[in-house]
């Protein structure tokens, strides 16, 4: 158990608590009930290996929250040495060399088309008319999809009317 010095001023504690509650010591899913100054929360007792419910006062609950606030200027370090964020890029390759290890490469993330093929079973870059490969020609922002489609249909009809042989197959 950690007994820290009493913090000066409740406002500082409240401000820190506001920043800290983005990841609270008790998850919101564990809080079961609140009424009339009493809080009921659920927890897992590792000694008996059972889920238990506990009813405590709101003052006791706040004291438990405040006990997780570290002292002023307390550094919470996750990585240090050659794993520190500032040094990792330069020192980690040297550590691998000293230990005669090979660096594991990150696996490549699947691209959009591969994900769509796997999920929907269709190639998003395949034309539905001629089964040819589609290529990106440009983007038009600001218009509604129905207007864009109607403009595209008019251009396709115009190209067919002109009977351009290269564009006859697919617009």
C-alpha contacts under 8 A as a table, 3 or more apart, distances in Angstrom:
res1	aa1	res2	aa2	distance
2	X	67	X	7.93
3	X	67	X	7.89
4	X	67	X	7.88
4	X	70	X	7.67
4	X	71	X	6.63
5	X	71	X	7.28
7	X	10	X	7.58
7	X	12	X	7.99
7	X	13	X	7.23
7	X	71	X	7.76
8	X	12	X	7.44
9	X	12	X	5.87
9	X	13	X	7.04
10	X	13	X	5.11
10	X	14	X	6.17
11	X	14	X	4.99
11	X	15	X	6.12
12	X	15	X	5.11
12	X	16	X	6.13
13	X	16	X	5.12
13	X	17	X	5.88
13	X	66	X	7.41
13	X	69	X	7.84
14	X	17	X	4.91
14	X	18	X	6.12
15	X	18	X	5.11
15	X	19	X	6.58
16	X	19	X	5.13
16	X	20	X	6.00
16	X	69	X	7.49
17	X	20	X	4.81
17	X	21	X	5.84
17	X	65	X	7.92
17	X	66	X	7.44
17	X	69	X	7.36
18	X	21	X	5.43
18	X	22	X	7.49
19	X	22	X	6.26
20	X	23	X	6.12
20	X	24	X	6.40
20	X	69	X	7.92
21	X	24	X	4.50
21	X	25	X	7.95
23	X	27	X	7.86
24	X	27	X	6.12
24	X	65	X	8.00
25	X	65	X	6.96
25	X	68	X	7.43
26	X	30	X	6.69
26	X	31	X	7.69
27	X	30	X	5.39
27	X	31	X	7.09
28	X	31	X	5.34
29	X	32	X	7.43
30	X	41	X	5.49
30	X	42	X	5.06
30	X	43	X	6.75
31	X	39	X	7.56
31	X	40	X	6.25
31	X	41	X	4.32
31	X	42	X	6.38
32	X	39	X	7.70
32	X	40	X	5.40
32	X	41	X	5.11
32	X	42	X	6.75
33	X	39	X	5.86
33	X	40	X	4.96
33	X	41	X	6.97
34	X	37	X	7.01
34	X	38	X	5.70
34	X	39	X	4.61
34	X	40	X	6.30
35	X	38	X	5.50
35	X	39	X	6.84
37	X	57	X	5.77
37	X	58	X	5.29
38	X	55	X	6.53
38	X	56	X	5.63
38	X	57	X	4.43
38	X	58	X	5.59
39	X	55	X	5.60
39	X	56	X	5.38
39	X	57	X	5.92
39	X	58	X	6.08
39	X	61	X	7.45
40	X	53	X	6.67
40	X	54	X	5.56
40	X	55	X	4.39
40	X	56	X	6.49
41	X	53	X	5.64
41	X	54	X	5.56
41	X	55	X	6.66
42	X	51	X	6.85
42	X	52	X	5.63
42	X	53	X	4.36
42	X	54	X	6.34
43	X	51	X	5.70
43	X	52	X	5.49
43	X	53	X	6.37
43	X	54	X	7.85
44	X	49	X	6.80
44	X	50	X	5.83
44	X	51	X	4.41
44	X	52	X	6.11
45	X	48	X	5.73
45	X	49	X	5.36
45	X	50	X	5.52
45	X	51	X	6.11
45	X	52	X	6.74
46	X	49	X	4.66
46	X	50	X	7.14
56	X	60	X	6.30
56	X	61	X	6.73
57	X	60	X	5.24
57	X	61	X	6.34
58	X	61	X	4.93
58	X	62	X	6.16
59	X	62	X	5.14
59	X	63	X	6.17
60	X	63	X	5.00
60	X	64	X	6.23
61	X	64	X	5.12
61	X	65	X	6.34
62	X	65	X	4.97
62	X	66	X	6.05
63	X	66	X	5.04
63	X	67	X	6.08
64	X	67	X	5.19
64	X	68	X	7.03
65	X	68	X	5.61
65	X	69	X	7.36
66	X	69	X	5.35
67	X	70	X	7.80
70	X	74	X	6.16
71	X	74	X	5.40
77	X	80	X	6.96
79	X	83	X	5.51
79	X	84	X	4.87
79	X	85	X	7.34
80	X	83	X	5.46
80	X	84	X	4.33
80	X	85	X	7.92
81	X	84	X	5.52
81	X	87	X	7.46
82	X	87	X	5.72
82	X	88	X	5.43
82	X	91	X	5.55
82	X	92	X	6.12
83	X	87	X	6.69
83	X	88	X	5.00
83	X	92	X	7.18
84	X	87	X	5.41
84	X	88	X	5.63
85	X	88	X	5.48
85	X	89	X	7.79
86	X	89	X	7.39
87	X	90	X	5.67
87	X	91	X	5.80
87	X	92	X	7.78
88	X	91	X	5.38
88	X	92	X	5.25
89	X	92	X	6.06
89	X	93	X	7.32
90	X	93	X	6.49
90	X	94	X	7.31
91	X	94	X	5.20
91	X	95	X	6.32
92	X	95	X	5.01
92	X	96	X	6.28
93	X	96	X	5.03
93	X	97	X	6.22
93	X	103	X	7.88
94	X	97	X	5.00
94	X	98	X	6.12
95	X	98	X	5.06
95	X	99	X	6.16
96	X	99	X	5.20
96	X	100	X	5.83
96	X	101	X	4.98
96	X	102	X	6.62
96	X	103	X	7.02
97	X	100	X	4.85
97	X	101	X	6.24
97	X	102	X	7.87
98	X	101	X	7.82
110	X	114	X	6.13
110	X	115	X	6.51
111	X	114	X	5.48
111	X	115	X	6.34
112	X	115	X	5.24
112	X	116	X	6.16
113	X	116	X	5.09
113	X	117	X	6.04
113	X	123	X	6.47
113	X	124	X	6.11
113	X	125	X	7.30
114	X	117	X	5.10
114	X	118	X	6.15
115	X	118	X	5.16
115	X	119	X	6.02
116	X	119	X	5.09
116	X	120	X	5.55
116	X	121	X	6.92
116	X	122	X	6.79
116	X	123	X	6.80
116	X	124	X	6.82
117	X	120	X	5.54
117	X	121	X	4.51
117	X	122	X	4.93
117	X	123	X	5.30
117	X	124	X	7.42
118	X	121	X	5.52
118	X	122	X	7.90
123	X	126	X	5.49
125	X	133	X	5.88
125	X	134	X	5.03
125	X	135	X	7.31
126	X	131	X	5.54
126	X	132	X	5.69
126	X	133	X	4.92
126	X	134	X	5.67
127	X	130	X	5.77
127	X	131	X	4.70
127	X	132	X	5.29
127	X	133	X	6.18
127	X	134	X	5.96
128	X	131	X	5.66
129	X	170	X	6.93
130	X	169	X	7.00
130	X	170	X	6.25
140	X	143	X	7.22
143	X	147	X	6.51
143	X	148	X	6.50
144	X	147	X	5.41
144	X	148	X	6.37
145	X	148	X	5.04
145	X	149	X	6.15
146	X	149	X	5.12
146	X	150	X	6.13
147	X	150	X	5.12
147	X	151	X	6.08
148	X	151	X	5.18
148	X	152	X	6.16
149	X	152	X	5.00
149	X	153	X	6.17
150	X	153	X	5.04
150	X	154	X	6.27
151	X	154	X	5.16
151	X	155	X	6.29
152	X	155	X	5.12
152	X	156	X	6.15
153	X	156	X	5.02
153	X	157	X	6.14
154	X	157	X	5.08
154	X	158	X	6.13
155	X	158	X	5.04
155	X	159	X	6.18
156	X	159	X	5.14
156	X	160	X	6.20
156	X	171	X	5.77
157	X	160	X	5.08
157	X	161	X	6.10
158	X	161	X	4.97
158	X	162	X	6.24
159	X	162	X	5.08
159	X	163	X	6.12
159	X	164	X	6.42
159	X	167	X	7.12
159	X	168	X	7.69
159	X	171	X	7.69
160	X	163	X	4.78
160	X	164	X	6.83
160	X	167	X	7.70
160	X	168	X	6.30
163	X	167	X	7.71
163	X	168	X	6.44
164	X	167	X	5.44
164	X	168	X	5.96
165	X	168	X	5.07
165	X	169	X	7.61
166	X	169	X	6.85
167	X	170	X	5.64
167	X	171	X	5.59
168	X	171	X	6.92
